[in-house]
Amino acid sequence: MAAFAGRQSISDLPKRLAIFPLGGVLLLPRSELPLNIFEPRYLRMVGDAMKAERMIGMVQPDTEEGLELEKDPAARPSVYSIGCAGRITSFSETADGRMLIVLTGVCRFRIVEELPPGDLPYRVIVPDYSAFAADLDAESGAILSDRRGLLRNFDEIFAAHGLRADWSDAEGATDEALINALAMVSPYSPQEKQALLEAVDLRTRAEVLRALTDIALAEKKGGIPPVIQ
């Protein structure tokens, strides 16, 4: 089953893709990411995407220096080679000129090359989706053996960050939806979120998520160094 009508294979996906480098922000296939767009370069990017295929690639800077340069329009920090392409599935404009959009993840990609900027204020890459063709098919099998335990652990982690979670929708969610939602909202570092993105499949992502959660809880209770680099 294809992720979107009209996108039956990776050959249907755009051959060029605007990218939005944003540290600590994760987009995964079939998951929704709300974004508040206000910088002029990204307002232009969204406007151009809406006139074309409505697709944007989410990536993360791969260095601490790159994370610090996110708000510099002239900076082009290096980014991780793997990101996720999303389709704009909701769009609205505000009275003060912002754009509120929702990106729905379609397929991960590897960056082949970055194109010269030309007169565009945002960055454009050539993506290779071939290693991630399985992203276009939903995962329907059971992955989690202890959903309630995982949610209890996340309650502890959120509480340590002064956050609270509402799990009212979790009961009816598929394992894929729950794993991806937890990965996206987790208060983990950009490096750790990249590990979740690059997990080979959903089962591996669940294992990485559980390992990161165990590490976070151990640090909270006693203190051990992080192992995801």
C-alpha positions as a printed NumPy array, in Angstrom:
array([[ 0.   ,  0.   ,  0.   ],
       [ 1.521,  3.313, -1.052],
       [ 1.972,  6.121,  1.43 ],
       [ 0.146,  8.589, -0.817],
       [-2.178,  8.164, -3.742],
       [-0.204,  8.824, -6.9  ],
       [ 3.13 ,  7.989, -5.24 ],
       [ 3.383,  4.27 , -5.914],
       [ 7.175,  4.027, -5.887],
       [10.305,  6.023, -5.177],
       [10.439,  6.911, -8.878],
       [ 7.428,  9.171, -8.246],
       [ 9.287, 11.229, -5.626],
       [10.919, 14.564, -6.533],
       [14.409, 14.451, -8.058],
       [15.314, 17.74 , -6.401],
       [14.3  , 18.625, -2.876],
       [14.444, 21.788, -0.774],
       [15.843, 21.041,  2.672],
       [15.036, 22.554,  6.045],
       [17.984, 22.05 ,  8.455],
       [16.634, 22.018, 11.99 ],
       [18.466, 20.439, 14.911],
       [16.567, 18.196, 17.289],
       [13.554, 17.965, 14.972],
       [12.65 , 14.555, 13.593],
       [10.304, 13.61 , 10.755],
       [ 9.464,  9.957, 10.091],
       [ 7.353,  8.274,  7.399],
       [ 3.583,  8.617,  7.96 ],
       [ 4.138, 10.869, 10.972],
       [ 3.006, 14.474, 11.182],
       [ 5.278, 17.383, 12.046],
       [ 3.709, 20.829, 12.673],
       [ 5.986, 23.747, 11.8  ],
       [ 5.722, 27.48 , 12.405],
       [ 7.473, 29.165,  9.473],
       [ 8.552, 32.791,  9.909],
       [12.04 , 33.27 ,  8.443],
       [11.908, 34.9  ,  4.965],
       [14.027, 32.17 ,  3.325],
       [11.728, 29.431,  4.584],
       [ 8.581, 31.389,  3.787],
       [ 9.896, 31.464,  0.221],
       [10.701, 27.746,  0.39 ],
       [ 7.194, 26.819,  1.536],
       [ 5.622, 29.125, -1.025],
       [ 7.653, 27.524, -3.816],
       [ 6.841, 24.018, -2.548],
       [ 3.118, 24.808, -2.544],
       [ 3.354, 25.774, -6.212],
       [ 5.107, 22.512, -7.09 ],
       [ 5.056, 19.074, -5.439],
       [ 4.484, 20.307, -1.869],
       [ 7.545, 18.359, -0.697],
       [10.29 , 19.457,  1.73 ],
       [13.195, 17.503,  3.206],
       [13.898, 17.708,  6.935],
       [17.566, 17.313,  7.913],
       [19.725, 18.138, 10.925],
       [23.048, 20.004, 11.142],
       [25.704, 17.45 , 12.072],
       [27.929, 19.605, 14.296],
       [27.473, 21.797, 17.342],
       [28.683, 24.749, 15.275],
       [26.045, 23.986, 12.663],
       [23.326, 23.955, 15.291],
       [24.411, 27.406, 16.419],
       [24.263, 28.742, 12.845],
       [20.669, 27.678, 12.152],
       [19.339, 31.238, 12.323],
       [22.05 , 32.742, 10.099],
       [20.565, 33.062,  6.576],
       [24.045, 33.239,  5.061],
       [25.302, 30.072,  6.754],
       [25.237, 26.706,  5.026],
       [26.315, 24.33 ,  7.808],
       [27.054, 20.715,  7.002],
       [24.137, 18.384,  7.645],
       [23.656, 14.678,  8.195],
       [23.529, 12.762,  4.936],
       [20.168, 11.156,  5.748],
       [16.895, 13.04 ,  6.139],
       [13.186, 12.509,  5.55 ],
       [11.02 , 13.99 ,  2.818],
       [ 7.594, 15.22 ,  3.874],
       [ 4.535, 16.438,  2.032],
       [ 2.738, 19.615,  3.121],
       [-0.67 , 18.263,  4.114],
       [-1.922, 21.324,  6.002],
       [-1.231, 24.975,  5.293],
       [-2.481, 28.273,  6.704],
       [-1.248, 31.858,  6.863],
       [-1.41 , 34.117,  9.903],
       [-2.167, 37.824, 10.07 ],
       [ 1.449, 38.581, 11.012],
       [ 2.868, 36.836,  7.936],
       [ 3.788, 33.449,  9.337],
       [ 2.903, 30.112,  7.724],
       [ 1.617, 27.229,  9.823],
       [ 2.131, 23.932,  8.052],
       [ 2.011, 20.229,  8.779],
       [ 4.52 , 17.958,  7.067],
       [ 3.556, 14.314,  6.739],
       [ 6.594, 12.071,  6.355],
       [ 6.814, 10.156,  3.081],
       [10.263,  8.6  ,  2.638],
       [13.783,  8.948,  3.954],
       [16.599,  9.878,  1.588],
       [20.364, 10.094,  1.357],
       [21.843, 13.339,  0.046],
       [23.721, 12.741, -3.217],
       [24.783, 16.341, -3.707],
       [23.78 , 19.874, -2.854],
       [22.987, 22.115, -5.798],
       [24.502, 25.611, -6.223],
       [22.289, 28.209, -4.53 ],
       [21.667, 30.373, -7.58 ],
       [19.098, 33.022, -6.637],
       [17.277, 30.815, -4.11 ],
       [17.565, 31.789, -0.419],
       [17.147, 28.167,  0.704],
       [19.127, 24.993,  0.053],
       [18.27 , 22.335, -2.554],
       [19.69 , 18.822, -2.788],
       [19.564, 15.797, -5.064],
       [18.063, 12.985, -2.943],
       [18.502,  9.227, -3.319],
       [15.534,  7.304, -1.903],
       [16.605,  3.859, -3.118],
       [17.741,  2.51 ,  0.259],
       [14.423,  3.472,  1.855],
       [11.791,  2.172, -0.581],
       [10.175,  0.239,  2.293],
       [ 9.23 ,  3.583,  3.871],
       [ 6.382,  3.829,  1.365],
       [ 4.644,  0.831,  2.933],
       [ 3.065,  1.011,  6.375],
       [ 4.298, -1.411,  9.042],
       [ 1.28 , -3.331, 10.321],
       [ 2.898, -5.961, 12.518],
       [ 3.224, -5.977, 16.297],
       [ 6.567, -4.595, 17.451],
       [ 6.124, -3.564, 21.084],
       [ 5.844, -6.218, 23.775],
       [ 5.211, -3.78 , 26.65 ],
       [ 3.518, -0.608, 25.43 ],
       [ 2.357,  0.436, 28.891],
       [ 5.844,  0.042, 30.318],
       [ 7.334,  2.172, 27.57 ],
       [ 4.742,  4.896, 28.173],
       [ 5.415,  4.806, 31.928],
       [ 9.112,  5.278, 31.214],
       [ 8.347,  8.241, 28.976],
       [ 6.184,  9.746, 31.715],
       [ 9.265,  9.704, 33.959],
       [11.474, 11.228, 31.289],
       [ 8.96 , 13.953, 30.47 ],
       [ 8.494, 14.731, 34.164],
       [12.26 , 15.208, 34.518],
       [11.993, 17.875, 31.794],
       [ 8.945, 19.537, 33.336],
       [ 6.621, 18.054, 30.707],
       [ 3.409, 16.068, 30.846],
       [ 1.988, 13.713, 28.23 ],
       [-1.572, 12.811, 27.313],
       [-1.653,  9.169, 26.221],
       [-5.402,  9.083, 25.533],
       [-4.819,  8.378, 21.844],
       [-2.07 ,  5.817, 22.416],
       [-4.391,  2.893, 23.116],
       [-5.761,  2.812, 19.577],
       [-2.498,  3.675, 17.821],
       [-0.592,  1.115, 15.802],
       [ 2.866,  0.16 , 16.998],
       [ 4.338,  2.07 , 14.056],
       [ 2.417,  5.231, 14.908],
       [ 3.32 ,  5.007, 18.606],
       [ 7.016,  4.281, 18.068],
       [ 7.377,  7.103, 15.564],
       [ 5.394,  9.553, 17.7  ],
       [ 7.546,  8.809, 20.755],
       [10.718,  9.122, 18.694],
       [ 9.632, 12.511, 17.37 ],
       [ 8.555, 14.009, 20.718],
       [11.378, 12.501, 22.771],
       [13.579, 15.105, 24.514],
       [16.757, 13.541, 23.178],
       [19.796, 15.149, 21.554],
       [20.09 , 15.745, 17.8  ],
       [22.616, 12.897, 17.594],
       [20.231, 10.532, 19.351],
       [17.328, 11.588, 17.155],
       [19.488, 10.987, 14.1  ],
       [20.103,  7.445, 15.345],
       [16.321,  6.965, 15.508],
       [15.941,  8.304, 11.967],
       [18.673,  6.085, 10.557],
       [17.405,  2.874, 12.167],
       [17.133,  0.278,  9.402],
       [13.519, -0.609, 10.097],
       [10.75 , -0.046, 12.622],
       [11.834, -2.915, 14.876],
       [15.349, -1.493, 15.05 ],
       [13.945,  1.987, 15.728],
       [11.941,  0.552, 18.62 ],
       [15.102, -1.059, 20.008],
       [17.051,  2.21 , 19.724],
       [14.175,  4.097, 21.349],
       [14.045,  1.627, 24.239],
       [17.84 ,  1.794, 24.691],
       [17.813,  5.597, 24.739],
       [14.94 ,  5.552, 27.215],
       [16.783,  3.125, 29.498],
       [19.887,  5.318, 29.345],
       [17.879,  8.462, 30.129],
       [16.232,  6.805, 33.12 ],
       [19.561,  5.45 , 34.389],
       [21.114,  8.926, 34.112],
       [18.152, 10.377, 35.994],
       [18.456,  7.84 , 38.813],
       [22.19 ,  7.394, 39.102],
       [24.152,  8.941, 36.319],
       [25.86 ,  7.12 , 33.474],
       [27.43 ,  8.65 , 30.358],
       [25.423,  8.596, 27.135],
       [26.494,  5.932, 24.634],
       [24.895,  7.28 , 21.426],
       [27.459,  9.42 , 19.614]])
